[in-house]
Amino acid sequence: MTLKRRSFLKTAGIGLAGSAIAAPAIAQSQPEIKWRLASSFPKSLDTIFGGAEQMAKRVAAATNDKFQIRVFAGGEIVPAFQVADAVGAGTVECGHTASYYFVGKDPTFAFDCAIPFGLNARQQNAWMYYGGGIDLMREFFKDYGIYQIPCGNTGTQMGGWFRKEIKTVADLKGLKFRIGGFAGQVLTKLGVVPQQIPGGDIYPALEKGTIDAAEWVGPYDDEKLGFYKVAKYYYYPGWWEGGPQLTTYVNLKAWESLPKDYQNVLEAACAEVNATMVAKYDAQNPAALHRLVGGGTQLRPFSREVMAACYKAAMETYAETSAKNPKFKKVYDSWSKFRDEEFLWFRVAENTYDNFTFTAGLQQKKG
């Protein structure tokens, strides 16, 4: 063996040994951080509650368990509708919720989730990531001491469970309806009495007759919550939730103190859930709907008359809210321009493809 070769092997050996020592040293330099997360959802809902659990598991795995987030169901630390307050105040470091639960504070919260006749799941992501939505919402959330990260989507939801049929707009008058978000304000114009009730409390309210109807997500979750046992008619679509986004709230000070690599891990984990949650619902809902209908559920579409009246009420509500709320107007003006362009594009390719393919399949089976 030549002297040069001996020298090379000796140097390489030192380099390899150095690499072996360096990796654990880097891992050891990462701080151990333990956070608590308050969810707005019950543990029984493995997809929507499970999104936060999936995110927490990914964060732990990517940091060699150095960064741990413990997930608590709605009501375990704070009530479901107090997640924003708890995160902003630092009672917990983070939360997982639907931002439209907090429209009582400011209707602008709804853009971070869904508003009536708004964006579908893909369009919501497009607005958030490439249409300026995430910048607008993070600017808005700063006033509440929160850093927001998109973390899930259910896809277009169902219109809910009703004890009686809704054939005309007149059937809505006086209806006590569990409904979340900005849609309650819209439906008030049509005589509905909206009720915002956490997911885990809806069934007893419907069973006791405290409410006449309730909406939640879609067949998979609704079956788990048992609504079909106390309400016969299942309506679609949930025009107020075309693509409702779920969001991870992080206390702003906690976020700013988090090491940059942990920030990147957390955002990446949330992005994963943002993609997989809607995929899981899309995979689970068809079988659940078959089971519900097979068990006697009466599936009904909202009539065109009802849909048109709701659309008119929604547009009036947006104009009225924009006139008196500068924060809402700022987001709505940007959002609505983006929505109009998205709708034009989806009409050209997506809608044409969907409408033909869905009906062609049905015709072929009939033939």
N, C-alpha and C positions, 0 to 999 in steps of 0.2 A: 504494500500500500504506500503510495507516495505521501510525502510530507504535506502537500497541498490538500490531498483528500482527507488525511487525518485531521487537518485544521478545519476543513469544511464540516465534517461530521461532528466535531467537537462543538463548533459554533452553532450548528443546527440543533444539536441536543440541548444546548443551553436555551435556544429560542423556544423549543417545544416545551421544555420544563417551565420556562417563564410564562408561556401561554396557559399551561395547566394551572399555574399558581394564580395568574391574573384573573381568570374567570370567577373563581369563588370570591376573590377580593372585591370585585365589582359588585357581586351579589350582596356581599356583606355590607357594602357601603350604602345600599338602599335602606331608607328608614322603614321601620315597622309602623304602619298606620292602620287603625281600626275605626271604621265609620259605621253609623247606623243609618239605615234607609227606611223611611216611612212610606208605605204604599197606600194608595187609595182603594185598593181592591182586596177582596177576600181570598184566602188561600185555596178555596175550592176551585177557583178559576185558573187552571194550570197554564193557560196561554197568556192571558193579560197580566195576572199576578206573576206568572212564571217568567215573564220577560225580565223583570228586575232580578229574579234569581239567576237567570241565564247570564245576565250582564255581570253580576257579582262573581259568579264562578269563573268567567273569562278573565276578569280583572285579577283574581287571586292566582289563576294558572299562569298568567303572563308575567306576574311579579314574584313567582316562587313563594306565594302565600305571604308576601311582605305587606301587600295592600289588601286588606280584607273589608268587605262591606256586608254587614248583617242585615237581612231584609225582614221587615216586620209588616204584617198585614194591616189593613185599615182597622183602626180602633185599638190596636195593641199598644201603641205609644200615644198617638193622637187620632181623633176622628178622621174619617176619610176626607172630609171637606176642609180640614185644617192643615193639610200638608204644606201649602204655600206659606202660611204663617209660621209653621214650625221650622221650615228650612230657612226662611228669611231671618228669623230670630236666632237661629243657631241652636235650637232645641235638639235638632238632628242635623247631621252634616248634609244629608241629601234625601230626596224623595222621588217617587215615581207616580205619576198622576196624569189626568186629562185636564189640560189648562182651562177648558171652558167651564169647569166647576167653579171658577173664581170670577165669573162675569159680574157678580154682585159688587166686587171691588172696582172693576173697570171692564166694559165689554170687549176691550182690546185683547184681553186674555184669550178670547175665542179663536183668534187667528192662529194661535199656536196649536190648536187642535182641529176644529172644524166649525164652519158657519153654514147656515142653510143655503142649499143650492150652490155650494162651493166646489172645491177641488176634490178629485178622487185621490187615491193613495199615491199613484205615480206623479200626479200633478202637484200634490202637496210636497213631495220630495223635491221635485223640480224647482218649485218656488223657494223652498227652504235653502237648498244647496246652491242653486244657480240663478235664482230670481231675486236675490236680495232679502229673502224672508228671514234668514237666520240672523242677519245683521240688525234688521228692524226689531225683531223680537228680543234679541239680547240687549239692545239699547233700552227697550221698554222694561225688561225684567230687572235692570240695574236699580231702578227706583224701589224695588222690593227686596234688594239684597240677594238676588238669585242669578246664577249662571245656568242657562237652559241648554239641554242637549237632546235632540230628537231621539226617541228610544221606543219605537214600535208604531204599528198602525194596524187597525182591524180590517181595513177595506170597507166598502160601502155596507152600512148596517141595515138591519130590518126596521120596519116602521112600528113594530111593537104588538103587544097583546091586548085585545079589547074584549070586554064582556058582551058587547053588542056590535052589530055591523055599522060601519061608517059609509053610508051611501052618498050623502050630500053634505055640503058645508054646514047645514043646519044641525046635523048630528053631532057636530063638534061643540055646540053651545052648551056650556055648563059642565063639560067633561073634565073630571079630575084626572089629570094625566101625569104620570111620572116621566119627566123628560129632563135631560141635562142640557146645560149650556144656554146659548143665545136663542135657541129655538123656542124656549118658553116665552120670551118677550114677543116673538113673532106670532105665536099661536094665541096669545092673549087678545090680539086684534080680532080673532075669529071666535072669541067667547070661551076658549079653553082656560081651565084653571091649572096652571103648571105646578108640579111638585118636584123638587129636587131631593131624591132619596138615595143614599148609598146602596150599592149593589146587593150587599148582604141583607138589607132591610126591605127590599122591594116585595118579596114573596108574601110576608105576613101582611103588609099593607094592602096588597091586591086581594089576598084571601079574606081579610076582614071587611073589605069594601071601603076602606079609608080612601082608596083611589079606584077609579073605574077602568084604567088602562095603564100600561107601563111599557116602556121600551128599554132595552139594554144594549146588546151587541148584535148577536145573530144566532142561528140555530144551535151551534155547539155550546155556547155559554148559556143560552136561554133554556136549553134542555136540562143542563146541570142545575140551574136555579129553580126548575120545576114550574115555570109559569103556565105551561100547558094544562096543568091540573086545575087551575082556577080561572082561566080565560080561554075561550074557544077560538076566537078569530085572530089570525096572525097576518098582519098587514106588511106590505112592502111598496116602495123602498123607503128607507130612512132618509128622506130628502135633506134632512138637517145634518147628516153625517156621511158625506160622499167618500171621505177618506180621512177619518179622524186620527190624528197623530197622538201618541203618548209621549211623555217627556220626562227626562230625568232632570230634577231640580238639584242644583248644588249651591249650598251657601256660598256667597260670593267671596267672603274672606277665606273660607276653607279652600275654595278653588284656587285662589291666588297664592295660598301658602303651599299648595300641593306641588311636589317636584314635577318638572316639565315632562319627564318620561312617564310619570303616573297620569298626568293630564292626557297625554297621548293614548295611553292604554285605555283609560276610561272612555274617551271619545270613540275609540275604535270598537270597544265592547258595545257601546250604545248603538253604533252604526250597524253592527251585526244583528242586534235585536230588531232594529228598524227594518231590516230586510227579511228576517226569518219569521217575525210574528205574523205578518200578513200572509206569508207562505203557509204557515201552520193553519191559520184560520181557513184559507182557501182549500186546504187539503181535508179539513175536518168538517166543514159546514155541509157539504153535499150529503154525506151519510146521516148526519144529525137531522137534516131536513126530511130525508126519506123516513126516518124513524118517527118524527113528529107527525107527518101527514098520515103515515100508516097507522098511527095511534088515534087518529080522529081529529087532529088539528085542521081547522078550515083556513086554507091559504087564500088571501085576498089582496088584490092590488088596490091602492088608493085610486079613486076615480080621477079622470082628467079634470073634472070640475073642482075637486078638492085640491089637487096638485096646483092648478092655476090660481086658485084663491090664496093658497099658501105662498106661492111665488110672489104674487102681488104684495102680500103683507110683508114678506121678507124685504123686498126692494124699498118699500115705504119705511120700514124700520131702519134700514141702512142709511137712507137719506136723512132721517130724523136724528139718528145717532151721530152721524158725521157733522151735522150742523151745530151740535152742542158739545162735542168731545173732540178736541184737536188731536189727541193721541190716536184715537180711533180713525179719524179722517186721514192722518198721515199714512197709516198702514193700509187702510182700505183703498186709498187712491192708487198706491203702488200695486197692491194685491189684485184689484179689479182689472187693471190694465194687463197684468200677467195672465189672469184667468181668461180674459177675452181671447188672447192669442192662443192659449192652450186649447180652448174649446174649438177654435177654428181648425187647429192642427188635428185634434182628435176626431173631428167630424170627417176629415179627409180620409184618413187611413184606419185608425182604430175602430171608430164607430161603424164604418162601412164594412170592414172585415167582420166584426162581431155580429152585426145584424144579419148579414148573409149567412155566415157559417152556422150560427145558432139555429136559424130557421131552416136552413138546408138539411141539417142533421135530422130535425124533427120530421120534415117532409119525406125524407128517404125512409125513415122508420115506418111512417104511415103507408108509404107506397109498397 
